[in-house]
Amino acid sequence: MKVLLTVHQFFPEFSAGTEVLTLSVARVLTALGHEVRVFTGYPASEALADGERFDQYRYDSILVDRFRHAYVPMGDQTSKIEIGYDNHLAADFFGHLLEAFKPDVVHFFHLNRLGTGLIEKTVAAGVPAFYTPTDFWSICPTGQLLRCGGRTCAGPSTDAGNCVVHFAASQMPERMGRLATAVPDVISDMLVRIACSPQMPSGSLVREVRALKGRLERNVRRLNMLQGIIAPNQMIETLLARYGVRADIVVRSSYGINLDQPVVVRDRARRERPMVLGFIGTLASHKGCHVLLEALQPFSSRDVQLKIYGKQTDFPDYVAGLHRLAAGNEAVTFCGTFANEDIFDVLGGLDALIVPSVWNENTPLVVYSAQAAGCPVVASDVPGIAEAVTHDFNGLLYEPGSVSGLESALKRLLAEEGLLAKLSSNSTPPKSVAVYVNELLQRWTLSK
C-alpha cells in the first residue's frame, strides 16, 4: 500500500509530540512493507518566490516533500490568516503530489500552514482521506482554546468575534490586550458582522477579519469530506461534534507509542536522596514550565531536584524568563533535548514526571511514555490528561495554573511514605504504536 502522511512540521528540526507520532507511524508502516511518503511544512526565514517554496529530502529513509511557508502574500492570496488555514499554493502542489505518488490512502496529522484545502484535493483525486487531530487547530485558530492572557476558551463564537479579539489583543501592549479580551462576545460578533458587510470597503484589516469569520465553516465543511477522523480523546470528539462535524465519521482511539526500547526500572521507594522530578516538552508558555518553577521555590535542593528537558531556542523570551525564575536555585538543571529513542532512559532517571500545562492539553505522548516506564505523572487536571491519569492511582492531578496546587502535590510526594512507589506500581503500559497502526490499517481497508 502507498501511504501519504501529512504533518505541519517534521524532523529533523521539529520533534514534538505530533511529529513523533507521525514518524512512529511511518516507521511501523515501512517495516510492514508499505511505501510511505510525508508532506510537511517549514517556516522560511528568507524571501522566496512561489516556485522556490517546495523542496524534498529524506529522513530515516522516508521521502519528505516540504512546503516552506511564511506569513506573506503568496500565490493568489494576500490574507495572512487565510494563508494559514487554506493555502492555495500548498494545495496546488499537493494535488500534483497526489498525481505523481498515487497513494492508496492519505492520513493527515496536522494541517496548520498547509490548509484544509489538501482535503479537497485528496477527495477530488478519489483517494480515501483520514485525519488524526492532535490539538484543536481545525476548530480554534491558535490550536489551544486559550484566550489572550491565558484564560480558557470554549471555542469560536457565532461570528468568530472572540477569535478576532484574540488576534487583535495579541498585537497590543499587555495592559491594552487585557482590556480588549474583556469585550463580550456579543459585541465582538456584531463588529465582525459590520466589518463583513458588503458596504464595508475591503482593506487589509477587513480581509483578515473576513478570513477569521470564514475559517470555521470552511474547515468543518472539509472535515466532513473525510472518510474518517480518529479522535484521541473525548474532549476532541465532543468539540468536533459541537461545531458540526459528522458523528458517523468520528471514532475515538488513543495514540500509540514506541514500546520497542527497553524500560529502565527505577526504585521509587525514596530513601536518603532528593526526589528527582522532570519536565519534558516544548518550552512555551502554554506548557506551564513557569508554574513548576514557581511551585518549586519553597523546596530545598536537598529534598528536590528538577531536570528540564526541552529546546531552548524556539521561544527565547519565554526561556529567558524561565532562567530568571530558576536563577540561584541549585535544584534546577536545564538539560536540553534528547533523541526520542532515549525517552525511557530519561524517565528511568526520574521519580515523577511533571506536566504543568495551562491549556486543555490533548494527552501528550510523554504521559503515555511515563506510564510505560512506571513513572508517576503529576499533571494539570484537564480532560485530555485526566483520561489517562487517575488521581491518587497512577498520578496526581491539580488545578491548571495553580502554583499552590502543584506545590501541595509535590509536598505529598515528599511526605507520604510509599506514595511514589504506589503510583508507579499502578502504571500500566499504554497502547503500542504497532497496535495503533493496525487500527489505522483496519479503518483504511474498510474505506475501500
Secondary structure, DSSP 8 states (H G I E B T S, - for coil): -EEEEEESS-TTT--SHHHHHHHHHHHHHHHTT-EEEEEEEEE--S---GGGSEEEEEETTEEEEEEEE-SS-BTTB--HHHHHH--HHHHHHHHHHHHHH--SEEEES--TTT-THHHHHHHHTT--EEE--SSSTTTSTTSS-B-TTS-B--S--TTSHHHHHHHHHHTS-HHHHHHHHTS-HHHHHHHHHHHTSTTS---HHHHHHHHHHHHHHHHHHHHTTSSEEEESSHHHHHHHHHTT--GGGEEE----B---S-------S--SS-EEEEEES--SGGGTHHHHHHHHTTS-TTTEEEEEES-SSSSHHHHHHHHHHHTT-TTEEEEE---GGGHHHHHTT-SEEEE--SS-----HHHHHHHHTT--EEEE--HHHHTT--BTTTEEEE-TT-HHHHHHHHHHHHHSTTHHHHHHHT-----BHHHHHHHHHHHHHHT-
